[in-house]
């Protein structure tokens, strides 16, 4: 959405494993898809900012990391209960 608002250029999509020439979003149907998308944000955000981009703010990379850690904790608890 930030690309649509012209906060970031479309070229930043490449940092996150998304096609630059498409405005589609990540496939987030499965848990694995969600984990991959979150991990792509965490591993790519620092590279994008180092290349001169403004940090994400809604959500921030730290917010994504907190959500990912919470998800992993809940996933581990559920796995242990099974």
KOLZANU-651054 format. One line per field, with one value per residue: residue in three letters; residue number from 1; x, y, z of N, C-alpha, C in turn. Coordinates in steps of 0.02 Angstrom, whole numbers, plus 50000, padded with zeros to 5 digits. Atoms other than C-alpha are relative to their C-alpha. Layout:
# residues N
code	(ala, ...);
pos	(NUM, ...);
n_X	(X, ...);
n_Y	(Y, ...);
n_Z	(Z, ...);
ca_X	(X, ...);
ca_Y	(Y, ...);
ca_Z	(Z, ...);
c_X	(X, ...);
c_Y	(Y, ...);
c_Z	(Z, ...);
***
This chain:
# residues 82
code	(unk, unk, unk, unk, unk, unk, unk, unk, unk, unk, unk, unk, unk, unk, unk, unk, unk, unk, unk, unk, unk, unk, unk, unk, unk, unk, unk, unk, unk, unk, unk, unk, unk, unk, unk, unk, unk, unk, unk, unk, unk, unk, unk, unk, unk, unk, unk, unk, unk, unk, unk, unk, unk, unk, unk, unk, unk, unk, unk, unk, unk, unk, unk, unk, unk, unk, unk, unk, unk, unk, unk, unk, unk, unk, unk, unk, unk, unk, unk, unk, unk, unk);
pos	(1, 2, 3, 4, 5, 6, 7, 8, 9, 10, 11, 12, 13, 14, 15, 16, 17, 18, 19, 20, 21, 22, 23, 24, 25, 26, 27, 28, 29, 30, 31, 32, 33, 34, 35, 36, 37, 38, 39, 40, 41, 42, 43, 44, 45, 46, 47, 48, 49, 50, 51, 52, 53, 54, 55, 56, 57, 58, 59, 60, 61, 62, 63, 64, 65, 66, 67, 68, 69, 70, 71, 72, 73, 74, 75, 76, 77, 78, 79, 80, 81, 82);
n_X	(50041, 49956, 49980, 50058, 50000, 49937, 49952, 49943, 50006, 50018, 49939, 49985, 50033, 49949, 49968, 50043, 50016, 50061, 49985, 50000, 50047, 50068, 50022, 50029, 49973, 49976, 50049, 49998, 50052, 49979, 49953, 49934, 49999, 49996, 49933, 49953, 50009, 49973, 49927, 49975, 49999, 49946, 49934, 49991, 50011, 49935, 49966, 50035, 49984, 49930, 49995, 50025, 50073, 50027, 50025, 50073, 50027, 50068, 49965, 49926, 49967, 50001, 50067, 50006, 49960, 50037, 50055, 49972, 49979, 50060, 50028, 49958, 50011, 50066, 49995, 49962, 50043, 50050, 49966, 49986, 50063, 50021);
n_Y	(49940, 49941, 49987, 49965, 49931, 49972, 49993, 50039, 50017, 50071, 50040, 50031, 50066, 50051, 50017, 50045, 50058, 49988, 49976, 49928, 49978, 50021, 49969, 50053, 50009, 50067, 50051, 50011, 50049, 50051, 49978, 49996, 49939, 49943, 50001, 49979, 49928, 49964, 50008, 49958, 49931, 49992, 50007, 49953, 49930, 49967, 49989, 49946, 49937, 49986, 49975, 49931, 49997, 49982, 50059, 50012, 49975, 50025, 50007, 49996, 50065, 50024, 50024, 50064, 50048, 50016, 50043, 50065, 50036, 50021, 50054, 50059, 50025, 50033, 50060, 50049, 50023, 50043, 50061, 50039, 50026, 50055);
n_Z	(50000, 49999, 50069, 50030, 49973, 50024, 49945, 50024, 50071, 50013, 50002, 49935, 49995, 50011, 49936, 49961, 50039, 50038, 50068, 50005, 50052, 49982, 49938, 49958, 49933, 49984, 49986, 49928, 49985, 49952, 49948, 50031, 50039, 49954, 49971, 50053, 50012, 49942, 50000, 50055, 49975, 49951, 50030, 50055, 49980, 49986, 50064, 50035, 49965, 50013, 50069, 50001, 49991, 49934, 49965, 49997, 49937, 49986, 49937, 50002, 50000, 49931, 49989, 50035, 49962, 49939, 50020, 50021, 49939, 49965, 50039, 49991, 49932, 49999, 50042, 49962, 49946, 50029, 50020, 49940, 49975, 50043);
ca_X	(50000, 50145, 50196, 50020, 50036, 50206, 50298, 50414, 50456, 50394, 50575, 50580, 50465, 50618, 50693, 50548, 50544, 50397, 50391, 50433, 50318, 50163, 50057, 50002, 50028, 50112, 50014, 49968, 49854, 49957, 50061, 50216, 50170, 50149, 50313, 50405, 50331, 50375, 50551, 50573, 50529, 50652, 50797, 50768, 50718, 50895, 50963, 50830, 50864, 51052, 51023, 50945, 50762, 50656, 50614, 50442, 50328, 50159, 50204, 50387, 50510, 50517, 50328, 50337, 50474, 50370, 50220, 50328, 50403, 50231, 50168, 50317, 50290, 50106, 50147, 50275, 50151, 50019, 50143, 50190, 50007, 49977);
ca_Y	(50000, 50118, 50096, 50148, 50301, 50334, 50322, 50192, 50159, 49995, 49937, 49899, 49750, 49654, 49662, 49560, 49428, 49507, 49539, 49721, 49730, 49670, 49750, 49582, 49542, 49393, 49232, 49218, 49066, 48946, 48962, 48929, 49073, 49192, 49138, 49162, 49335, 49392, 49322, 49409, 49574, 49547, 49493, 49622, 49779, 49815, 49795, 49912, 50045, 50028, 50064, 50231, 50186, 50252, 50124, 50043, 50119, 50034, 49906, 49931, 49790, 49778, 49759, 49620, 49535, 49545, 49470, 49333, 49289, 49282, 49171, 49053, 49040, 48998, 48875, 48788, 48779, 48705, 48578, 48524, 48503, 48389);
ca_Z	(50000, 50032, 49851, 49797, 49911, 49830, 49996, 49916, 49733, 49656, 49642, 49830, 49801, 49742, 49916, 49983, 49848, 49758, 49570, 49534, 49383, 49476, 49611, 49684, 49866, 49944, 49952, 50137, 50135, 50240, 50398, 50294, 50177, 50324, 50403, 50237, 50208, 50385, 50371, 50202, 50286, 50427, 50318, 50181, 50275, 50336, 50159, 50088, 50221, 50195, 50010, 50059, 50086, 50228, 50362, 50360, 50490, 50475, 50534, 50575, 50552, 50742, 50745, 50617, 50718, 50878, 50789, 50712, 50881, 50960, 50818, 50836, 51024, 51002, 50863, 50974, 51119, 51006, 50938, 51114, 51160, 51012);
c_X	(50043, 50025, 49944, 49997, 50063, 50049, 50066, 49992, 49985, 50062, 50016, 49967, 50050, 50036, 49962, 49978, 49936, 50018, 49993, 49947, 49928, 49980, 49965, 50034, 50025, 49941, 50005, 49947, 50020, 50046, 50069, 50007, 50010, 50069, 50052, 49995, 50030, 50076, 50031, 50004, 50059, 50069, 50013, 49995, 50066, 50037, 49969, 50017, 50073, 50011, 49969, 49925, 49981, 49974, 49924, 49975, 49932, 49987, 50075, 50028, 50000, 49931, 49988, 50038, 49964, 49942, 50024, 50022, 49941, 49969, 50040, 49991, 49934, 50001, 50037, 49957, 49948, 50031, 50014, 49936, 49974, 50035);
c_Y	(50063, 50016, 50037, 50073, 50038, 50018, 49966, 49988, 49926, 49955, 49966, 49932, 49944, 49979, 49946, 49939, 50006, 50025, 50077, 50026, 49981, 50035, 49949, 49996, 49929, 49953, 49984, 49950, 49950, 50031, 50009, 50064, 50061, 50004, 50025, 50075, 50041, 49996, 50041, 50073, 50011, 49998, 50053, 50073, 50036, 50015, 50059, 50068, 50019, 50028, 50070, 50006, 50021, 49937, 49993, 50025, 49970, 49933, 50009, 49929, 49970, 49973, 49932, 49946, 49979, 49953, 49931, 49960, 49974, 49940, 49936, 49970, 49962, 49936, 49944, 49971, 49952, 49932, 49954, 49969, 49942, 49936);
c_Z	(50000, 49930, 49964, 50024, 49980, 50056, 49979, 49925, 49992, 50001, 50067, 50008, 49992, 50064, 50038, 49961, 49960, 49930, 49997, 49953, 50014, 50065, 50046, 50067, 50009, 50012, 50075, 50022, 50055, 50053, 49971, 49959, 50044, 50032, 49949, 49988, 50057, 50000, 49944, 50021, 50046, 49968, 49948, 50020, 50012, 49935, 49963, 50032, 49987, 49930, 49994, 50008, 50070, 50034, 49996, 50067, 50018, 49968, 49990, 49996, 50070, 50018, 49967, 50038, 50064, 49984, 49979, 50060, 50039, 49963, 50011, 50070, 50005, 49959, 50037, 50057, 49973, 49979, 50060, 50028, 49958, 50021);
***
